[in-house]
Amino acid sequence: MTRSPRRLAALSLALTLALSACAGAGAPPAQGPGQVTVVTLATAPVTLTRELPGRAVAYQVAEVRPQVNGIVAKRLFTEGGQVKAGQPLYQLDDAAYRAQANSARAQLARAEATAEAARLSARRIAELAKVKAVSVQDNENAQAAMQQAQADVAAARAALDAANVTLGYARISAPISGRIGKSAVTQGALITAGQAGALATIHQLDPIHIDLTQSSSELLQLRRELAAGRLQGNEQLPVTILLEDGSEFAHKGTLQFSEVSVDPATGSFNLRVRVANPEGELMPGMYVRAQVGSGIREQALLVPMQGIARDPKGNTSAMVVNAEGKVEVRPVTVSRAIADKWLVEAGLQAGDKVIVEGLQKIGPGMPVQATEKGADTAPPASAAAAVPAAQQ
């Protein structure tokens, strides 16, 4: 009985020492500053672009129509091929028009002969009038007859020119150079001047136009930035054309003009881009997208997307490392995405260190140890050697 209290006291002391030893062994070491990766911001000139939808439109379009009546004697082109301006396309049966031209030519010859006789007669009478052999009235009548004969020659020559023009219309030629479509008529078809349907249509596809659509609100914002001096003009910036499959067209375009009015139904206006199309890859009516330069911002500030956070209300912010080495939250205003970065409008400035990695382990006001993104982050040799020693 006397030993029991001593044994209980000894057991209690041993248990207390054991618990103290276990508690001391499991206590975590004091933690140092958090490790984060930062990007130091710097300004640089950036070309701002806007991707707009559009459709390809032929540079020139000409509908081939007859100017005289006739029967198609021959088609002189290959459907779907290239034609040159002035190249014959259709030959009509021109027998009647050729006969009219020959008749007009004969009328001209008769008028010229009559004019020559009147000229000779007027000269002789004028000589006789000098010696008073004929009256003054006879001389005046002879001179008037000569002038009338000369007018008849001019009229006959004009009639011959008109007949030749009509005869020339019997051979229908291409008004412009380009690619011609299918023929609406075949050999032996009767065509008439002023008919509703075109014989064929020619499209000039090199160069080709791209008609784009842009919101009027974007135009107002662009004009404000240009007026404030934050942007330089975009007239000389090349335009990149994206095809329907997302691939980039081989040739760059240039902005030609923008409409002077806004469509009240859509609130947008049209822009026209001119682009070379030597291979004929772009065809009229094809849907494309175009990356149009809005301007050049000389002092643009870009921040990686992973460094910008957005709350449920849509407000954006960034965590930066201040001069004291602590985390600071900055409200930020961004306008657009450029590749994998945001364009900063307000809230940050050149030289700020924006945290892009390690955001889950830090909070506002916490001291951190910052490492520049892309720098060598391998631990020093002394620290690497100390790890195994601590584990032993």
ZADRENGU-92972 format. One record per residue (C-alpha): residue number from 1; residue in one letter; y, z, x. Coordinates in Angstrom, 2 decimals. Layout:
N
+-----+---+---------+---------+---------+
!   k ! r !      yy !      zz !      xx !
+-----+---+---------+---------+---------+
! NUM ! A !       Y !       Z !       X !
...
+-----+---+---------+---------+---------+
This chain:
392
+-----+---+---------+---------+---------+
!   k ! r !      yy !      zz !      xx !
+-----+---+---------+---------+---------+
!   1 ! M !    0.00 !    0.00 !    0.00 !
!   2 ! T !    2.35 !    0.70 !    2.85 !
!   3 ! R !    1.70 !   -2.70 !    4.41 !
!   4 ! S !    2.42 !   -4.78 !    1.32 !
!   5 ! P !    6.23 !   -4.39 !    1.33 !
!   6 ! R !    6.31 !   -5.30 !    5.05 !
!   7 ! R !    4.18 !   -8.36 !    4.48 !
!   8 ! L !    6.41 !   -9.46 !    1.59 !
!   9 ! A !    9.52 !   -9.02 !    3.70 !
!  10 ! A !    8.00 !  -11.03 !    6.55 !
!  11 ! L !    6.95 !  -13.85 !    4.24 !
!  12 ! S !   10.41 !  -13.94 !    2.65 !
!  13 ! L !   12.08 !  -14.16 !    6.06 !
!  14 ! A !    9.74 !  -16.95 !    7.20 !
!  15 ! L !   10.35 !  -18.91 !    3.97 !
!  16 ! T !   14.12 !  -18.59 !    4.38 !
!  17 ! L !   13.98 !  -19.83 !    7.97 !
!  18 ! A !   11.78 !  -22.76 !    6.95 !
!  19 ! L !   14.14 !  -23.78 !    4.12 !
!  20 ! S !   17.12 !  -23.53 !    6.45 !
!  21 ! A !   15.40 !  -25.73 !    9.01 !
!  22 ! C !   14.50 !  -28.34 !    6.37 !
!  23 ! A !   18.03 !  -28.34 !    4.97 !
!  24 ! G !   19.48 !  -28.78 !    8.44 !
!  25 ! A !   17.13 !  -31.66 !    9.26 !
!  26 ! G !   17.94 !  -33.60 !    6.02 !
!  27 ! A !   21.77 !  -33.35 !    6.15 !
!  28 ! P !   23.35 !  -36.84 !    6.67 !
!  29 ! P !   25.60 !  -37.33 !    9.66 !
!  30 ! A !   29.33 !  -37.70 !    9.06 !
!  31 ! Q !   30.19 !  -41.31 !    8.12 !
!  32 ! G !   32.88 !  -43.32 !    9.96 !
!  33 ! P !   35.23 !  -46.04 !    8.60 !
!  34 ! G !   33.64 !  -48.77 !    6.45 !
!  35 ! Q !   32.82 !  -52.12 !    8.02 !
!  36 ! V !   34.53 !  -55.11 !    6.38 !
!  37 ! T !   35.14 !  -58.75 !    7.22 !
!  38 ! V !   38.65 !  -60.12 !    6.78 !
!  39 ! V !   40.49 !  -63.43 !    6.93 !
!  40 ! T !   44.01 !  -63.46 !    8.34 !
!  41 ! L !   46.18 !  -65.73 !    6.21 !
!  42 ! A !   48.35 !  -68.46 !    7.72 !
!  43 ! T !   50.50 !  -71.19 !    6.17 !
!  44 ! A !   49.67 !  -74.89 !    6.57 !
!  45 ! P !   50.68 !  -78.18 !    4.93 !
!  46 ! V !   48.39 !  -79.04 !    2.01 !
!  47 ! T !   48.22 !  -82.17 !   -0.15 !
!  48 ! L !   47.92 !  -81.10 !   -3.78 !
!  49 ! T !   45.81 !  -83.42 !   -5.91 !
!  50 ! R !   44.96 !  -83.74 !   -9.57 !
!  51 ! E !   41.80 !  -85.41 !  -10.90 !
!  52 ! L !   42.61 !  -87.62 !  -13.88 !
!  53 ! P !   40.40 !  -89.75 !  -16.16 !
!  54 ! G !   41.03 !  -93.46 !  -16.49 !
!  55 ! R !   39.63 !  -96.95 !  -17.04 !
!  56 ! A !   39.69 ! -100.09 !  -14.98 !
!  57 ! V !   41.93 ! -102.90 !  -16.26 !
!  58 ! A !   42.10 ! -106.46 !  -14.96 !
!  59 ! Y !   45.12 ! -107.24 !  -12.81 !
!  60 ! Q !   45.73 ! -110.42 !  -14.83 !
!  61 ! V !   44.04 ! -111.84 !  -17.93 !
!  62 ! A !   44.40 ! -115.44 !  -19.12 !
!  63 ! E !   42.81 ! -116.96 !  -22.21 !
!  64 ! V !   42.10 ! -120.67 !  -21.80 !
!  65 ! R !   43.28 ! -122.53 !  -24.91 !
!  66 ! P !   43.63 ! -126.24 !  -25.74 !
!  67 ! Q !   47.08 ! -127.79 !  -26.15 !
!  68 ! V !   45.85 ! -131.05 !  -27.72 !
!  69 ! N !   43.11 ! -132.06 !  -30.15 !
!  70 ! G !   39.97 ! -133.69 !  -28.85 !
!  71 ! I !   36.24 ! -133.74 !  -28.25 !
!  72 ! V !   34.93 ! -131.84 !  -25.22 !
!  73 ! A !   33.46 ! -134.49 !  -22.93 !
!  74 ! K !   32.41 ! -132.21 !  -20.06 !
!  75 ! R !   32.52 ! -128.58 !  -18.92 !
!  76 ! L !   33.57 ! -128.48 !  -15.26 !
!  77 ! F !   32.95 ! -124.83 !  -14.25 !
!  78 ! T !   30.08 ! -122.35 !  -13.87 !
!  79 ! E !   30.14 ! -119.50 !  -16.34 !
!  80 ! G !   30.69 ! -116.14 !  -14.66 !
!  81 ! G !   31.90 ! -117.73 !  -11.42 !
!  82 ! Q !   35.15 ! -117.68 !   -9.50 !
!  83 ! V !   37.82 ! -120.26 !  -10.32 !
!  84 ! K !   41.11 ! -121.13 !   -8.64 !
!  85 ! A !   44.46 ! -121.66 !  -10.31 !
!  86 ! G !   44.75 ! -125.34 !  -11.28 !
!  87 ! Q !   41.01 ! -125.97 !  -11.13 !
!  88 ! P !   39.81 ! -128.28 !  -13.97 !
!  89 ! L !   37.69 ! -126.44 !  -16.55 !
!  90 ! Y !   37.18 ! -128.92 !  -19.43 !
!  91 ! Q !   37.57 ! -132.67 !  -19.73 !
!  92 ! L !   38.34 ! -134.00 !  -23.23 !
!  93 ! D !   37.81 ! -137.51 !  -24.50 !
!  94 ! D !   41.23 ! -138.94 !  -23.54 !
!  95 ! A !   40.91 ! -142.60 !  -24.63 !
!  96 ! A !   43.54 ! -142.27 !  -27.36 !
!  97 ! Y !   45.99 ! -140.39 !  -25.12 !
!  98 ! R !   45.51 ! -142.90 !  -22.31 !
!  99 ! A !   46.29 ! -145.75 !  -24.73 !
! 100 ! Q !   49.48 ! -143.96 !  -25.79 !
! 101 ! A !   50.50 ! -143.59 !  -22.15 !
! 102 ! N !   49.88 ! -147.30 !  -21.51 !
! 103 ! S !   51.96 ! -148.23 !  -24.58 !
! 104 ! A !   54.80 ! -146.02 !  -23.40 !
! 105 ! R !   54.61 ! -147.62 !  -19.97 !
! 106 ! A !   54.92 ! -151.10 !  -21.54 !
! 107 ! Q !   57.89 ! -149.98 !  -23.62 !
! 108 ! L !   59.58 ! -148.79 !  -20.46 !
! 109 ! A !   59.00 ! -152.14 !  -18.76 !
! 110 ! R !   60.52 ! -153.98 !  -21.76 !
! 111 ! A !   63.53 ! -151.68 !  -21.78 !
! 112 ! E !   64.07 ! -152.20 !  -18.06 !
! 113 ! A !   63.96 ! -156.00 !  -18.51 !
! 114 ! T !   66.47 ! -155.84 !  -21.38 !
! 115 ! A !   68.71 ! -153.60 !  -19.31 !
! 116 ! E !   68.63 ! -156.05 !  -16.41 !
! 117 ! A !   69.61 ! -158.97 !  -18.68 !
! 118 ! A !   72.44 ! -156.93 !  -20.18 !
! 119 ! R !   73.67 ! -156.01 !  -16.70 !
! 120 ! L !   73.77 ! -159.63 !  -15.56 !
! 121 ! S !   75.53 ! -160.73 !  -18.75 !
! 122 ! A !   78.09 ! -157.97 !  -18.44 !
! 123 ! R !   78.82 ! -158.96 !  -14.84 !
! 124 ! R !   79.39 ! -162.62 !  -15.73 !
! 125 ! I !   81.65 ! -161.81 !  -18.66 !
! 126 ! A !   83.62 ! -159.41 !  -16.50 !
! 127 ! E !   84.28 ! -162.26 !  -13.99 !
! 128 ! L !   85.41 ! -164.55 !  -16.81 !
! 129 ! A !   87.67 ! -161.86 !  -18.22 !
! 130 ! K !   89.55 ! -161.77 !  -14.92 !
! 131 ! V !   90.69 ! -165.41 !  -15.38 !
! 132 ! K !   91.32 ! -164.99 !  -19.10 !
! 133 ! A !   88.34 ! -167.24 !  -19.98 !
! 134 ! V !   86.99 ! -164.70 !  -22.53 !
! 135 ! S !   88.65 ! -162.18 !  -24.70 !
! 136 ! V !   88.96 ! -158.54 !  -23.85 !
! 137 ! Q !   86.78 ! -157.64 !  -26.83 !
! 138 ! D !   83.94 ! -159.84 !  -25.60 !
! 139 ! N !   84.10 ! -158.11 !  -22.21 !
! 140 ! E !   84.01 ! -154.66 !  -23.82 !
! 141 ! N !   81.07 ! -155.63 !  -26.02 !
! 142 ! A !   79.13 ! -156.84 !  -22.97 !
! 143 ! Q !   79.78 ! -153.60 !  -21.08 !
! 144 ! A !   78.69 ! -151.54 !  -24.10 !
! 145 ! A !   75.50 ! -153.59 !  -24.48 !
! 146 ! M !   74.67 ! -152.96 !  -20.83 !
! 147 ! Q !   75.10 ! -149.17 !  -21.27 !
! 148 ! Q !   72.99 ! -149.20 !  -24.41 !
! 149 ! A !   70.24 ! -151.03 !  -22.56 !
! 150 ! Q !   70.35 ! -148.43 !  -19.77 !
! 151 ! A !   70.04 ! -145.64 !  -22.40 !
! 152 ! D !   67.02 ! -147.41 !  -23.86 !
! 153 ! V !   65.45 ! -147.35 !  -20.39 !
! 154 ! A !   66.01 ! -143.62 !  -20.11 !
! 155 ! A !   64.47 ! -143.05 !  -23.55 !
! 156 ! A !   61.44 ! -145.19 !  -22.70 !
! 157 ! R !   60.97 ! -143.31 !  -19.43 !
! 158 ! A !   61.08 ! -139.98 !  -21.30 !
! 159 ! A !   58.50 ! -141.28 !  -23.78 !
! 160 ! L !   56.25 ! -142.25 !  -20.88 !
! 161 ! D !   56.61 ! -138.79 !  -19.35 !
! 162 ! A !   55.67 ! -137.19 !  -22.67 !
! 163 ! A !   52.64 ! -139.46 !  -23.00 !
! 164 ! N !   51.54 ! -138.55 !  -19.46 !
! 165 ! V !   51.92 ! -134.83 !  -20.23 !
! 166 ! T !   49.76 ! -135.21 !  -23.33 !
! 167 ! L !   47.23 ! -137.17 !  -21.31 !
! 168 ! G !   47.21 ! -134.38 !  -18.70 !
! 169 ! Y !   46.44 ! -131.83 !  -21.43 !
! 170 ! A !   43.18 ! -133.66 !  -22.02 !
! 171 ! R !   42.01 ! -132.07 !  -18.76 !
! 172 ! I !   42.23 ! -128.31 !  -19.27 !
! 173 ! S !   42.86 ! -126.38 !  -16.02 !
! 174 ! A !   42.71 ! -122.70 !  -15.01 !
! 175 ! P !   46.10 ! -120.97 !  -15.32 !
! 176 ! I !   45.21 ! -118.22 !  -12.80 !
! 177 ! S !   42.60 ! -117.48 !  -10.16 !
! 178 ! G !   39.81 ! -115.04 !  -11.00 !
! 179 ! R !   36.37 ! -114.65 !  -12.54 !
! 180 ! I !   35.77 ! -116.68 !  -15.68 !
! 181 ! G !   33.52 ! -115.54 !  -18.51 !
! 182 ! K !   31.24 ! -117.52 !  -20.78 !
! 183 ! S !   32.40 ! -120.70 !  -22.49 !
! 184 ! A !   32.96 ! -120.53 !  -26.24 !
! 185 ! V !   32.38 ! -124.30 !  -26.68 !
! 186 ! T !   29.87 ! -126.82 !  -25.42 !
! 187 ! Q !   29.99 ! -130.52 !  -24.72 !
! 188 ! G !   30.72 ! -132.50 !  -27.89 !
! 189 ! A !   32.61 ! -129.70 !  -29.66 !
! 190 ! L !   35.87 ! -130.52 !  -31.45 !
! 191 ! I !   38.82 ! -128.38 !  -30.37 !
! 192 ! T !   42.32 ! -128.29 !  -31.78 !
! 193 ! A !   45.72 ! -127.29 !  -30.44 !
! 194 ! G !   46.70 ! -123.79 !  -31.54 !
! 195 ! Q !   43.20 ! -122.73 !  -32.56 !
! 196 ! A !   42.54 ! -119.00 !  -32.91 !
! 197 ! G !   39.62 ! -118.72 !  -30.50 !
! 198 ! A !   39.95 ! -119.11 !  -26.74 !
! 199 ! L !   37.70 ! -121.54 !  -24.90 !
! 200 ! A !   37.11 ! -119.00 !  -22.11 !
! 201 ! T !   38.80 ! -115.97 !  -20.53 !
! 202 ! I !   39.71 ! -115.49 !  -16.86 !
! 203 ! H !   40.07 ! -112.00 !  -15.32 !
! 204 ! Q !   41.68 ! -111.44 !  -11.95 !
! 205 ! L !   39.76 ! -108.49 !  -10.50 !
! 206 ! D !   41.07 ! -108.32 !   -6.92 !
! 207 ! P !   43.20 ! -106.29 !   -6.89 !
! 208 ! I !   42.47 ! -104.35 !  -10.07 !
! 209 ! H !   44.42 ! -101.76 !  -12.05 !
! 210 ! I !   43.29 !  -98.25 !  -13.02 !
! 211 ! D !   45.09 !  -96.82 !  -16.05 !
! 212 ! L !   45.12 !  -93.00 !  -15.96 !
! 213 ! T !   46.14 !  -90.33 !  -18.47 !
! 214 ! Q !   48.02 !  -87.15 !  -17.49 !
! 215 ! S !   49.34 !  -84.25 !  -19.53 !
! 216 ! S !   53.11 !  -84.12 !  -20.01 !
! 217 ! S !   53.09 !  -80.38 !  -19.18 !
! 218 ! E !   51.73 !  -81.18 !  -15.71 !
! 219 ! L !   54.53 !  -83.70 !  -15.26 !
! 220 ! L !   57.16 !  -81.08 !  -16.12 !
! 221 ! Q !   55.64 !  -78.59 !  -13.65 !
! 222 ! L !   55.56 !  -81.26 !  -10.94 !
! 223 ! R !   59.22 !  -82.12 !  -11.50 !
! 224 ! R !   60.23 !  -78.47 !  -11.30 !
! 225 ! E !   58.40 !  -78.00 !   -8.00 !
! 226 ! L !   59.97 !  -81.17 !   -6.61 !
! 227 ! A !   63.44 !  -80.03 !   -7.71 !
! 228 ! A !   62.87 !  -76.59 !   -6.14 !
! 229 ! G !   61.83 !  -78.18 !   -2.84 !
! 230 ! R !   58.34 !  -76.69 !   -2.85 !
! 231 ! L !   56.78 !  -80.17 !   -2.90 !
! 232 ! Q !   57.45 !  -83.51 !   -1.30 !
! 233 ! G !   57.09 !  -86.73 !   -3.30 !
! 234 ! N !   53.73 !  -88.42 !   -3.90 !
! 235 ! E !   54.77 !  -92.08 !   -4.00 !
! 236 ! Q !   53.08 !  -92.93 !   -0.71 !
! 237 ! L !   49.99 !  -90.75 !   -1.09 !
! 238 ! P !   46.70 !  -92.68 !   -1.38 !
! 239 ! V !   44.66 !  -92.36 !   -4.57 !
! 240 ! T !   40.91 !  -91.76 !   -4.33 !
! 241 ! I !   38.78 !  -93.45 !   -7.01 !
! 242 ! L !   35.55 !  -91.76 !   -8.17 !
! 243 ! L !   32.94 !  -93.90 !   -9.91 !
! 244 ! E !   30.88 !  -92.89 !  -12.96 !
! 245 ! D !   28.04 !  -91.56 !  -10.79 !
! 246 ! G !   30.44 !  -89.35 !   -8.83 !
! 247 ! S !   30.44 !  -91.49 !   -5.68 !
! 248 ! E !   33.72 !  -92.33 !   -3.98 !
! 249 ! F !   34.98 !  -95.90 !   -4.15 !
! 250 ! A !   35.33 !  -97.55 !   -0.75 !
! 251 ! H !   39.02 !  -98.50 !   -1.11 !
! 252 ! K !   42.04 !  -96.28 !   -1.69 !
! 253 ! G !   44.59 !  -97.07 !   -4.37 !
! 254 ! T !   48.35 !  -96.74 !   -4.61 !
! 255 ! L !   50.36 !  -95.41 !   -7.52 !
! 256 ! Q !   52.37 !  -98.25 !   -9.11 !
! 257 ! F !   54.32 !  -96.62 !  -11.94 !
! 258 ! S !   54.17 !  -94.10 !  -14.79 !
! 259 ! E !   55.07 !  -94.66 !  -18.42 !
! 260 ! V !   58.55 !  -93.70 !  -19.62 !
! 261 ! S !   57.29 !  -92.27 !  -22.92 !
! 262 ! V !   54.72 !  -89.68 !  -24.02 !
! 263 ! D !   52.08 !  -90.39 !  -26.64 !
! 264 ! P !   52.96 !  -88.04 !  -29.54 !
! 265 ! A !   49.34 !  -87.90 !  -30.71 !
! 266 ! T !   47.91 !  -86.64 !  -27.41 !
! 267 ! G !   50.92 !  -85.23 !  -25.54 !
! 268 ! S !   50.05 !  -87.32 !  -22.47 !
! 269 ! F !   51.45 !  -90.31 !  -20.64 !
! 270 ! N !   49.90 !  -93.13 !  -18.64 !
! 271 ! L !   49.92 !  -93.88 !  -14.93 !
! 272 ! R !   48.81 !  -97.11 !  -13.29 !
! 273 ! V !   47.07 !  -97.34 !   -9.92 !
! 274 ! R !   46.48 ! -100.55 !   -7.99 !
! 275 ! V !   43.37 ! -100.77 !   -5.80 !
! 276 ! A !   41.67 ! -103.52 !   -3.82 !
! 277 ! N !   38.38 ! -104.73 !   -5.29 !
! 278 ! P !   37.05 ! -107.45 !   -2.97 !
! 279 ! E !   33.39 ! -106.83 !   -3.84 !
! 280 ! G !   34.06 ! -106.84 !   -7.59 !
! 281 ! E !   32.42 ! -103.43 !   -7.99 !
! 282 ! L !   35.06 ! -102.28 !  -10.46 !
! 283 ! M !   34.98 ! -104.16 !  -13.77 !
! 284 ! P !   37.40 ! -104.06 !  -16.72 !
! 285 ! G !   36.62 ! -101.24 !  -19.13 !
! 286 ! M !   34.70 !  -99.15 !  -16.57 !
! 287 ! Y !   35.32 !  -95.39 !  -16.81 !
! 288 ! V !   36.47 !  -93.81 !  -13.54 !
! 289 ! R !   38.25 !  -90.71 !  -12.29 !
! 290 ! A !   41.08 !  -90.70 !   -9.80 !
! 291 ! Q !   42.30 !  -88.00 !   -7.45 !
! 292 ! V !   46.05 !  -88.48 !   -7.51 !
! 293 ! G !   48.25 !  -86.63 !   -5.05 !
! 294 ! S !   50.85 !  -84.45 !   -6.79 !
! 295 ! G !   52.75 !  -83.88 !   -3.57 !
! 296 ! I !   52.66 !  -82.15 !   -0.20 !
! 297 ! R !   53.36 !  -78.41 !    0.12 !
! 298 ! E !   54.43 !  -77.74 !    3.67 !
! 299 ! Q !   54.07 !  -73.92 !    3.64 !
! 300 ! A !   50.94 !  -73.54 !    1.51 !
! 301 ! L !   48.96 !  -70.29 !    1.62 !
! 302 ! L !   45.21 !  -70.53 !    0.94 !
! 303 ! V !   42.84 !  -67.59 !    0.47 !
! 304 ! P !   39.01 !  -67.78 !    0.24 !
! 305 ! M !   37.69 !  -67.48 !   -3.30 !
! 306 ! Q !   35.47 !  -64.49 !   -2.47 !
! 307 ! G !   38.62 !  -62.54 !   -1.55 !
! 308 ! I !   40.11 !  -62.83 !   -5.05 !
! 309 ! A !   38.92 !  -60.58 !   -7.91 !
! 310 ! R !   39.66 !  -61.10 !  -11.59 !
! 311 ! D !   39.67 !  -58.30 !  -14.20 !
! 312 ! P !   38.63 !  -58.65 !  -17.88 !
! 313 ! K !   42.23 !  -59.48 !  -18.81 !
! 314 ! G !   42.32 !  -62.38 !  -16.37 !
! 315 ! N !   44.61 !  -60.71 !  -13.82 !
! 316 ! T !   43.82 !  -61.52 !  -10.19 !
! 317 ! S !   44.02 !  -59.22 !   -7.20 !
! 318 ! A !   42.97 !  -59.03 !   -3.56 !
! 319 ! M !   42.02 !  -56.19 !   -1.22 !
! 320 ! V !   43.82 !  -56.26 !    2.12 !
! 321 ! V !   43.77 !  -54.09 !    5.23 !
! 322 ! N !   47.26 !  -52.71 !    5.76 !
! 323 ! A !   48.93 !  -51.72 !    9.00 !
! 324 ! E !   47.35 !  -48.25 !    8.83 !
! 325 ! G !   43.83 !  -49.69 !    8.68 !
! 326 ! K !   43.32 !  -48.67 !    5.07 !
! 327 ! V !   42.35 !  -50.66 !    1.99 !
! 328 ! E !   45.24 !  -51.72 !   -0.23 !
! 329 ! V !   44.97 !  -53.57 !   -3.56 !
! 330 ! R !   47.50 !  -56.36 !   -4.12 !
! 331 ! P !   48.12 !  -58.15 !   -7.43 !
! 332 ! V !   48.01 !  -61.87 !   -6.67 !
! 333 ! T !   49.05 !  -65.03 !   -8.51 !
! 334 ! V !   46.97 !  -68.16 !   -7.82 !
! 335 ! S !   47.53 !  -71.62 !   -9.29 !
! 336 ! R !   44.67 !  -73.97 !   -8.41 !
! 337 ! A !   41.45 !  -74.31 !   -6.44 !
! 338 ! I !   41.43 !  -76.43 !   -3.29 !
! 339 ! A !   37.85 !  -76.84 !   -2.06 !
! 340 ! D !   36.54 !  -73.25 !   -1.67 !
! 341 ! K !   39.98 !  -71.57 !   -1.60 !
! 342 ! W !   42.70 !  -70.56 !   -4.01 !
! 343 ! L !   46.32 !  -71.65 !   -3.62 !
! 344 ! V !   48.43 !  -68.48 !   -3.59 !
! 345 ! E !   51.75 !  -68.52 !   -5.44 !
! 346 ! A !   52.71 !  -64.84 !   -5.11 !
! 347 ! G !   51.38 !  -61.47 !   -3.92 !
! 348 ! L !   50.29 !  -62.38 !   -0.39 !
! 349 ! Q !   52.00 !  -63.68 !    2.70 !
! 350 ! A !   51.14 !  -65.07 !    6.10 !
! 351 ! G !   49.55 !  -62.44 !    8.38 !
! 352 ! D !   47.88 !  -60.44 !    5.61 !
! 353 ! K !   44.23 !  -59.51 !    6.28 !
! 354 ! V !   42.29 !  -60.24 !    3.11 !
! 355 ! I !   38.84 !  -58.61 !    2.82 !
! 356 ! V !   36.14 !  -61.17 !    1.99 !
! 357 ! E !   32.94 !  -59.24 !    2.83 !
! 358 ! G !   31.96 !  -55.60 !    2.34 !
! 359 ! L !   33.92 !  -55.19 !   -0.89 !
! 360 ! Q !   31.13 !  -53.22 !   -2.62 !
! 361 ! K !   31.34 !  -50.27 !   -0.19 !
! 362 ! I !   35.07 !  -49.69 !   -0.14 !
! 363 ! G !   37.85 !  -48.51 !   -2.43 !
! 364 ! P !   41.64 !  -48.26 !   -2.39 !
! 365 ! G !   42.98 !  -46.00 !    0.35 !
! 366 ! M !   39.73 !  -45.87 !    2.35 !
! 367 ! P !   39.95 !  -46.38 !    6.13 !
! 368 ! V !   38.00 !  -49.41 !    7.30 !
! 369 ! Q !   37.10 !  -51.18 !   10.50 !
! 370 ! A !   37.97 !  -54.88 !   10.06 !
! 371 ! T !   36.29 !  -57.80 !   11.77 !
! 372 ! E !   37.77 !  -61.29 !   11.58 !
! 373 ! K !   35.49 !  -63.75 !    9.77 !
! 374 ! G !   33.84 !  -66.09 !   12.24 !
! 375 ! A !   34.28 !  -63.70 !   15.19 !
! 376 ! D !   31.32 !  -62.37 !   17.19 !
! 377 ! T !   30.11 !  -59.28 !   15.26 !
! 378 ! A !   27.17 !  -58.29 !   17.54 !
! 379 ! P !   27.19 !  -54.55 !   18.43 !
! 380 ! P !   28.14 !  -53.56 !   22.00 !
! 381 ! A !   25.32 !  -53.08 !   24.52 !
! 382 ! S !   25.90 !  -49.32 !   24.70 !
! 383 ! A !   25.64 !  -48.93 !   20.93 !
! 384 ! A !   22.52 !  -51.08 !   20.78 !
! 385 ! A !   20.86 !  -48.98 !   23.49 !
! 386 ! A !   21.75 !  -45.77 !   21.72 !
! 387 ! V !   19.84 !  -46.66 !   18.56 !
! 388 ! P !   16.31 !  -46.35 !   20.01 !
! 389 ! A !   17.24 !  -43.18 !   21.86 !
! 390 ! A !   18.39 !  -41.57 !   18.63 !
! 391 ! Q !   15.18 !  -42.59 !   16.90 !
! 392 ! Q !   12.93 !  -41.00 !   19.57 !
+-----+---+---------+---------+---------+
